[in-house]
């Protein structure tokens, strides 16, 4: 699996305009005016980045703490397919729809990584008439948060090697340096490297490697930190490596946490932008859900809940990955609890899970659709295990037939959930008004009562096994002795109560991306485990998943260009 695909619903209607053309034609409100009118945030509480994006000051965020929280809506999806599901588009469209039916709503999304933007086509701004803008800024450098995160990560890398070079007073074992380097680009050639070549002046050669920035523990810490003090404490707790007698060495011992926090100070404030319909949106932080925990920042979500009555947020990929991590990591750490979950699907994607090839998806196939519904059913059941009431949102495509729509609705009704057709890609908020009404009905019922999947004091290996069995429906996990020993060492170090973050393919409940539908009784191989002591979770790397993606044979970069007028083209 060589990168994160963020499927968009951009082919569901015949429309001469691309997503970027729609976004570039939008009439945007000055962000200072939007913040004042929609959120009652005065201009002095904003730090504008141009006319249409701004950071909300940390002092202002502190002043909101006594306000009552709004209702939290989590958007996730079925297992992704090349047919597209449109999860981000639905997040945007649903929030616009909530405002359309008279609610005060805003949304929280992750920032996109440059790697997939130039690799496998797919951004993080939505699509069609359900987008956040300025779309080009959001999908490229935005406010520089990712650059700050990557720089803070690599500052620690430099300080580690510098410490070893100047005598290594902490006794770091060069063979046991656990901290890698990071870059926000898909670059397979950097996965495994040897650093410090070239003689005595360049240090001591050792094996090293790069992860993509969204897989960095600094990104996870950034997204879980409650404030600057919490950020600095977590950064100081990062374990960079071990001595020869296996004693952990932390970033604080290198005096790295102070300067790292200085690099992240401005980035930590949430970024405020808007949808095409003028709905306020926070876009902040961006860990992938297939190799990290897949949620936007805690600060953005908790701040939004103080500013709006309804907050819609997205968890990456399918509900088995982003949804599970949102609950078992983010909710566990913050006390947040979704009042409703929206599971996004398309009839096209469900037919693909039922065995239909992409080129045949426009043909009605009730048998394949019925088989593919097993995937949606699995995700519905999983969310119900967490005590959250789901609503199913089906992105409408022109090839969907009445018989197919009826089959989906009838099957979902049998599961005790409502399936609603949505057309926000073409119509914006009004196209998702029925989904918004269904969500409000669930929220007002108060039936969602969050239950975590496992307790804190369960052994780490049993937490991994519980996720594999309960969420992926695996028969068991397979972990060799070095992995089991490493988990035992983490527990001996005091991290036994940490949640686990599974890194695996997003394309299947198994660790094989080709296994569509709802497979059962497979085995999940745990290849490696890593301790994120600052983020306070343990990463279990399963199957062939990699923390540094590569570019495809024909990368999206081939189509991206800039005209003589400075206008970007080819970006979705």
C-alpha positions in Angstrom: 0.0 0.0 0.0 1.8 3.0 -1.3 -0.2 6.0 -0.1 -3.4 7.4 1.2 -6.2 7.7 -1.4 -8.9 10.1 -0.4 -11.7 9.1 -2.8 -13.9 12.0 -4.0 -17.4 11.8 -5.4 -16.3 14.1 -8.3 -17.5 11.8 -11.1 -21.0 11.3 -9.9 -22.6 14.0 -12.1 -21.9 15.4 -15.5 -20.4 18.9 -14.8 -18.0 20.8 -17.0 -16.3 22.3 -14.0 -13.6 20.5 -12.0 -13.3 20.8 -8.2 -10.6 23.4 -8.5 -12.6 25.5 -11.0 -15.6 25.5 -8.7 -13.4 26.5 -5.8 -11.6 29.3 -7.8 -15.0 30.7 -8.9 -16.3 30.9 -5.4 -17.0 34.3 -3.8 -15.4 34.1 -0.4 -16.1 36.2 2.6 -13.2 37.9 4.3 -12.3 35.6 7.2 -12.4 38.5 9.7 -16.0 39.3 8.7 -17.0 35.6 8.7 -15.6 35.0 12.2 -17.4 38.0 13.6 -20.7 37.3 12.0 -20.9 33.5 12.3 -18.9 32.8 15.5 -18.8 36.2 17.3 -15.0 36.2 17.3 -13.6 39.7 17.2 -10.8 40.6 14.8 -8.3 41.1 17.6 -8.7 37.4 18.4 -7.6 36.3 15.0 -4.2 36.1 13.3 -5.0 36.4 9.6 -3.0 34.6 6.9 -4.1 36.7 4.0 -7.8 37.5 3.5 -9.4 34.1 3.7 -7.7 32.1 6.4 -6.7 32.8 10.0 -5.6 31.3 13.2 -7.7 31.7 16.3 -5.5 33.0 19.2 -4.8 30.7 22.1 -5.7 33.3 24.6 -9.2 33.5 23.1 -9.5 29.8 23.1 -8.7 29.7 26.9 -11.5 32.3 27.5 -14.1 29.8 26.0 -13.6 27.1 28.6 -16.7 27.9 30.7 -19.0 27.7 27.7 -21.3 24.6 27.2 -20.3 22.1 24.5 -22.3 21.6 21.4 -23.2 18.2 19.9 -20.5 16.2 18.2 -21.1 14.3 14.9 -18.4 11.9 13.7 -18.3 11.1 9.9 -16.6 7.9 8.8 -17.1 5.5 6.0 -17.2 2.0 4.6 -13.9 0.4 3.6 -12.5 2.6 0.8 -12.5 1.4 -2.8 -11.3 2.9 -6.1 -15.0 3.6 -6.9 -15.0 6.5 -4.3 -17.1 7.2 -1.2 -16.8 10.9 -0.7 -16.3 11.1 3.1 -14.7 14.6 3.2 -17.3 15.9 0.7 -20.0 14.5 3.0 -18.5 16.1 6.1 -18.6 19.5 4.4 -22.0 19.0 2.8 -23.6 17.8 6.0 -22.3 20.8 8.0 -23.7 23.1 5.3 -26.9 21.1 5.5 -27.2 21.6 9.2 -27.0 25.3 8.8 -29.4 25.0 5.9 -32.1 23.5 8.2 -31.5 26.2 10.8 -28.8 24.8 13.1 -25.6 26.6 14.1 -22.9 24.2 12.8 -19.2 24.2 11.9 -16.8 21.5 10.8 -13.4 20.2 11.8 -11.2 18.5 9.2 -7.6 17.4 9.0 -5.0 19.2 6.9 -3.9 17.3 3.8 -0.3 16.0 3.3 1.6 17.2 0.3 2.7 13.5 -0.4 -0.7 12.3 -1.6 -1.5 15.6 -3.2 1.4 15.1 -5.6 1.1 11.3 -5.5 -2.3 9.7 -5.7 -4.9 12.2 -6.7 -7.0 13.2 -3.7 -7.0 16.2 -1.4 -8.8 17.0 1.8 -11.0 19.9 0.9 -14.1 18.0 -0.3 -15.5 18.2 -3.8 -18.0 19.7 -6.2 -20.2 22.2 -4.3 -19.3 20.8 -0.9 -15.8 22.2 -0.5 -13.8 24.2 1.9 -11.9 27.2 0.5 -9.3 28.5 -0.4 -8.9 25.0 -1.8 -5.4 25.5 -3.4 -4.0 26.9 -0.2 -5.5 24.1 2.0 -4.1 21.4 -0.3 -0.7 23.0 -0.6 1.2 24.9 2.1 -1.8 26.3 3.9 -0.6 28.1 7.1 2.7 26.2 7.3 1.7 23.9 10.1 3.1 20.7 8.4 6.4 22.5 7.7 6.6 23.4 11.4 5.9 19.9 12.5 8.4 18.4 10.1 11.0 20.9 11.2 10.4 20.2 14.9 10.7 16.5 14.2 14.0 17.0 12.3 15.4 19.3 14.9 15.2 16.4 17.4 16.9 14.2 14.8 19.7 16.7 14.5 20.1 17.1 18.2 20.4 13.3 18.7 23.2 13.0 16.2 24.8 16.1 17.6 24.7 14.7 21.1 26.4 11.5 19.9 29.0 13.5 18.0 30.0 15.6 21.0 30.7 12.7 23.3 27.4 11.0 23.9 27.1 11.8 27.6 23.7 10.0 27.8 25.2 6.8 26.5 22.8 6.5 23.5 23.4 3.2 21.7 23.7 4.1 18.0 22.1 0.7 17.2 19.1 1.5 19.3 18.2 5.0 18.2 14.4 4.8 17.7 13.8 8.3 16.3 13.8 8.5 12.5 13.5 11.5 10.3 10.5 13.0 8.6 9.5 14.7 5.3 6.1 15.6 4.0 6.4 13.9 0.6 6.1 10.3 -0.7 9.7 9.2 -1.2 10.3 5.5 -1.1 14.1 5.9 -1.5 14.2 7.4 2.0 12.6 4.6 3.8 15.9 3.0 4.9 19.1 5.0 4.7 22.6 5.2 6.2 23.4 8.6 7.6 26.6 10.4 8.6 28.8 9.1 5.9 31.9 11.0 4.7 34.3 10.7 7.6 35.0 11.9 11.1 33.7 15.4 10.6 30.2 14.1 9.8 29.6 12.0 12.8 29.1 8.2 13.4 27.5 6.3 10.5 24.3 4.5 11.4 21.2 3.0 9.9 18.3 5.5 9.7 15.2 6.2 7.7 12.4 8.7 7.0 8.6 8.5 7.7 6.2 10.8 6.1 5.4 13.8 8.3 1.8 12.6 9.0 3.2 9.5 10.6 5.5 11.4 12.9 5.0 11.2 16.6 5.3 15.0 16.6 2.1 15.1 14.5 0.3 12.8 16.9 1.4 14.9 19.9 0.4 18.1 18.0 -3.1 16.7 17.5 -3.6 15.4 21.0 -2.1 18.3 23.0 -4.6 20.4 25.0 -2.4 23.5 25.2 1.3 24.7 24.9 2.3 23.3 28.3 0.8 19.9 27.4 2.5 20.0 24.0 5.9 20.7 25.6 5.5 18.0 28.3 4.6 15.4 25.6 7.5 16.4 23.4 9.8 16.0 26.3 8.5 12.5 26.9 9.4 11.3 23.5 11.7 8.3 23.8 14.5 8.8 21.2 16.4 5.6 21.8 18.0 3.4 24.4 21.4 3.0 26.1 23.4 -0.3 25.8 21.6 -1.6 28.9 18.2 -0.7 27.4 17.5 2.4 29.5 15.3 4.8 27.6 16.6 8.3 26.6 14.0 11.0 26.3 13.9 14.2 24.3 13.8 16.3 27.5 17.3 14.8 28.4 18.6 16.4 25.2 16.8 19.7 26.1 14.9 19.3 22.8 11.4 19.9 24.0 11.8 23.7 24.5 13.0 24.6 21.0 10.6 22.1 19.5 7.8 23.8 21.2 9.1 27.2 20.0 8.8 25.9 16.4 5.3 24.7 17.0 3.9 27.6 19.1 2.2 29.4 16.2 1.1 26.2 14.4 -0.8 25.0 17.5 -3.6 27.6 17.1 -6.4 26.2 14.9 -6.9 27.4 11.3 -10.2 29.0 10.4 -11.5 28.9 6.9 -15.0 28.5 5.3 -17.0 26.3 3.0 -18.4 27.5 -0.4 -21.6 28.4 1.5 -19.8 30.4 4.2 -19.9 27.8 7.0 -16.9 28.2 9.4 -14.4 25.4 9.3 -11.4 24.5 11.4 -8.7 22.6 9.4 -5.9 21.6 11.7 -3.5 18.7 12.1 -3.4 15.7 9.8 -2.3 12.2 10.8 -3.2 9.5 8.3 -5.6 6.9 9.7 -3.9 3.9 8.1 -0.5 4.6 9.8 -1.4 7.0 12.6 -4.6 7.9 14.6 -6.4 9.8 11.8 -8.1 12.7 13.6 -7.8 16.5 13.4 -6.5 18.3 16.5 -8.1 18.0 19.9 -7.7 21.8 20.2 -9.8 22.4 17.0 -12.5 20.0 18.0 -12.9 21.2 21.6 -12.8 24.8 20.5 -15.4 24.2 17.8 -17.7 22.6 20.4 -17.6 25.9 22.4 -18.5 28.0 19.3 -21.3 26.0 17.6 -24.3 23.9 18.5 -23.4 21.1 16.1 -19.8 20.2 15.2 -19.1 17.7 12.4 -15.7 16.1 12.3 -14.2 13.4 10.1 -12.1 10.3 11.0 -9.8 9.0 8.2 -10.7 6.0 6.0 -13.2 3.4 7.1 -14.8 3.3 10.5 -12.6 0.3 11.3 -9.5 2.5 11.2 -10.2 6.2 11.7 -13.5 5.6 13.5 -12.0 3.1 16.0 -9.0 5.3 16.7 -11.2 8.4 17.1 -13.0 6.6 19.9 -10.3 4.4 21.5 -7.6 7.1 21.4 -9.0 10.6 21.0 -12.2 10.1 23.0 -10.4 8.1 25.6 -7.8 10.9 26.1 -10.2 13.8 26.1 -13.6 12.6 27.3 -15.2 13.5 24.0 -18.2 11.4 22.9 -20.0 11.5 19.5 -23.7 12.0 19.7 -24.1 10.4 16.3 -21.9 8.8 13.7 -22.5 9.1 9.9 -21.2 6.2 7.8 -20.6 7.3 4.2 -21.1 4.9 1.3 -21.9 4.8 -2.4 -23.8 2.2 -4.2 -20.9 2.0 -6.7 -18.5 1.2 -3.9 -20.8 -1.4 -2.3 -21.1 -3.2 -5.6 -17.3 -3.2 -5.9 -17.2 -4.9 -2.4 -19.6 -7.4 -3.9 -17.2 -8.3 -6.7 -18.0 -5.9 -9.6 -15.1 -4.5 -11.6 -14.8 -0.7 -11.8 -15.7 -0.5 -15.5 -19.0 -2.4 -14.8 -20.3 -0.3 -11.9 -22.8 1.7 -14.0 -24.8 -1.5 -14.7 -27.5 -2.5 -12.2 -26.4 -5.5 -10.2 -28.6 -6.3 -7.2 -26.8 -9.5 -6.4 -23.4 -7.9 -6.1 -24.9 -5.0 -4.2 -26.5 -7.4 -1.7 -23.2 -9.1 -1.2 -21.3 -5.8 -0.8 -23.8 -4.6 1.8 -22.0 -7.0 4.2 -19.2 -4.4 4.4 -21.5 -1.6 5.4 -23.3 -4.0 7.8 -19.9 -4.7 9.5 -19.2 -1.0 10.0 -22.7 -0.4 11.3 -22.3 -3.2 13.8 -18.9 -1.9 14.9 -20.2 1.6 15.6 -23.1 0.1 17.5 -20.6 -1.8 19.6 -19.2 1.6 20.7 -22.7 2.6 21.8 -23.1 5.2 19.0 -26.2 5.4 16.8 -25.2 5.5 13.1 -26.9 7.2 10.2 -25.9 5.9 6.7 -25.4 8.6 4.0 -25.3 7.3 0.5 -23.7 9.7 -2.0 -26.0 9.6 -5.1 -24.6 8.8 -8.5 -26.5 9.2 -11.7 -26.2 5.5 -12.5 -27.9 4.4 -9.2 -31.2 2.7 -9.9 -34.4 2.8 -7.9 -34.1 -0.9 -7.2 -30.5 -0.5 -5.9 -31.5 2.4 -3.7 -34.5 0.5 -2.3 -32.2 -2.5 -1.5 -29.8 -0.4 0.5 -32.6 1.4 2.4 -34.3 -1.9 3.2 -31.1 -3.6 4.4 -30.2 -0.7 6.6 -33.6 -0.6 8.1 -33.1 -4.3 9.0 -30.0 -3.2 10.9 -32.0 -0.6 12.8 -30.4 2.4 11.1 -31.7 4.9 8.5 -30.1 5.2 5.1 -30.5 8.5 3.4 -29.6 9.5 -0.2 -27.5 12.7 -0.5 -26.6 15.0 -3.4 -24.4 17.6 -1.8 -21.7 17.2 -4.4 -24.0 18.8 -7.0 -26.3 20.9 -4.7 -24.3 21.8 -1.7 -26.0 21.9 1.7 -29.6 21.5 0.5 -28.6 18.3 -1.2 -27.8 16.8 2.2 -30.7 18.3 4.1 -32.4 14.9 4.6 -29.1 13.5 6.1 -29.0 16.6 8.4 -32.5 15.9 9.6 -31.8 12.3 10.3 -28.7 13.3 12.3 -30.6 15.8 14.3 -33.2 13.2 15.1 -30.5 10.8 16.4 -28.8 13.5 18.4 -32.0 14.7 20.0 -33.0 11.2 21.0 -29.9 11.0 23.2 -29.5 7.3 22.6 -25.8 7.4 21.8 -23.8 6.3 25.0 -20.1 5.9 24.3 -18.4 2.6 25.2 -14.7 2.1 24.7 -13.7 -1.2 23.1 -11.2 -2.2 25.8 -10.2 -1.1 29.3 -6.9 0.7 30.1 -5.5 -2.1 32.2 -5.9 -4.8 29.5 -2.4 -6.1 28.4 -1.1 -4.4 25.2 -1.1 -7.6 23.2 -4.7 -8.3 24.3 -5.7 -4.8 23.2 -4.3 -5.5 19.7 -6.1 -8.9 19.7 -9.4 -7.3 20.8 -9.3 -4.8 17.9 -8.5 -7.6 15.5 -11.3 -9.9 16.7 -14.0 -7.4 17.5 -13.5 -4.8 14.7 -11.8 -6.8 11.9 -13.5 -10.1 12.8 -10.1 -11.9 12.7 -9.6 -15.3 14.2 -6.4 -14.1 15.9 -3.2 -12.1 15.6 0.2 -13.5 14.9 3.1 -11.9 16.8 6.6 -13.3 16.8 8.6 -13.4 20.1 10.5 -10.2 19.4 7.2 -8.3 19.1 5.8 -9.9 22.2 9.0 -9.2 24.1 8.9 -5.5 23.0 5.3 -5.2 24.2 6.3 -6.7 27.5 9.2 -4.2 27.8 6.7 -1.3 27.1 4.6 -2.6 29.9 7.6 -2.9 32.2 8.4 0.8 31.4 5.0 1.8 32.6 3.1 2.1 29.3 0.8 -0.9 29.8 -2.3 1.3 30.1 -1.7 3.1 26.8 -4.2 2.5 23.9 -3.0 0.9 20.7 -2.9 2.5 17.2 -3.1 -0.1 14.4 -1.2 0.6 11.2 -2.6 -1.5 8.4 -4.0 -1.3 4.9 -7.1 0.8 4.6 -8.6 -1.3 1.8 -9.7 -4.3 3.8 -10.6 -5.6 7.2 -7.7 -8.0 6.6 -4.0 -7.0 6.0 -4.4 -7.8 2.3 -5.8 -4.9 0.4 -7.4 -7.2 -2.1 -9.8 -8.8 0.3 -13.0 -6.9 -0.2 -16.4 -7.2 1.5 -16.5 -8.5 5.1 -14.0 -11.3 5.5 -13.9 -13.3 8.7 -11.5 -15.7 10.5 -8.3 -14.3 9.0 -5.1 -13.7 11.0 -3.6 -10.3 11.5 0.2 -10.4 11.5 1.8 -7.9 13.9 5.2 -7.1 12.2 6.5 -4.4 14.5 5.5 -2.3 17.5 6.7 1.2 18.2 6.2 3.2 21.4 4.9 6.8 21.1 5.6 7.8 24.7 4.8 11.5 24.1 1.5 10.7 22.2 0.9 8.1 24.9 0.0 5.2 22.6 1.6 2.1 21.1 1.7 1.7 17.3 1.2 -1.9 16.0 2.4 -2.2 12.4 0.5 -5.0 10.7 1.1 -6.7 7.4 2.9 -4.8 4.6 1.8 -1.3 5.5 4.6 1.3 5.3 5.1 4.6 7.2 6.7 6.2 4.1 4.5 5.9 1.0 5.8 5.9 -2.5 4.7 7.7 -5.6 2.6 5.8 -8.2 3.8 5.2 -11.8 1.9 8.3 -13.0 1.8 10.7 -10.0 -0.7 13.5 -9.7 2.3 15.9 -9.9 2.3 15.2 -13.7 -0.9 17.2 -14.0 -0.3 20.1 -11.7 0.9 23.3 -13.2 0.7 27.1 -12.8 -0.4 29.5 -15.6 1.1 32.8 -16.5 -1.5 34.5 -14.4 -0.4 32.5 -11.3 -3.5 30.3 -11.3 -2.9 26.7 -10.3 -4.3 24.0 -12.6 -4.6 20.3 -12.4 -5.0 20.2 -8.6 -8.1 17.9 -8.6 
